[in-house]
Amino acid sequence: MWQLIRRWLWFDRAGLGKASIDVETVIENLKSDPHSNDALIGIFYYDNQTIELRIDPDDRTPNECLATARKLLTCFQEMNENALSVASDGLLSTYNENWREYSERREDGSHSEVSRPILDRPTFETTMQIRAVSVIGSMVQFMYSDEGLFHGHSIFVHSIDGLEFVETHAEIFG
């Protein structure tokens, strides 16, 4: 029994135990967004996480956006890795130079200096947690929880050219 559990944990850590996304089920279960007339929302599961999917046609047809969403979900691991790479390129030095050291207020009103470790690229990327992905017209957007890197701000990665990931931008928000 213990060997089965160890093998399951090893597969999960190695990324081999990740289940593929049932793309058609996700697309079929999309609902109208109550906050926007043309947008659709839904969820999917990946790597033991619930991720929100939002589709907003903006300057495209709904069918074009659904086609992009299908492609995105089909190769989600690769697209997520691309987005994490963009986040690292754009925000890792910002974290290491400006956000890892700060003053924290204690209950008694005094302050203490906090200095978190300098992060390398793999640690930075594995710290962030994917929460949502959106197809907005021709753009694709990934939203990550910062898990404290930027004191609770969200991390957004935009690929202006959709799944091509050539014209990209990363930012913190919130």
WOLIN-V659813 format. One line per field, one symbol per residue. burial: 1 if it has 9 or more other ideal C-beta (glycine too) atoms within 8 Angstrom, else 0. A space follows every 50 residues. Layout:
burial = ???
//
This chain:
burial = 00000001001100000100101001100100100000111101110010 11111110010101110111111011101101111111011101110011 00000000000000000010000110110111111111111111010011 001111111111101001111100
//
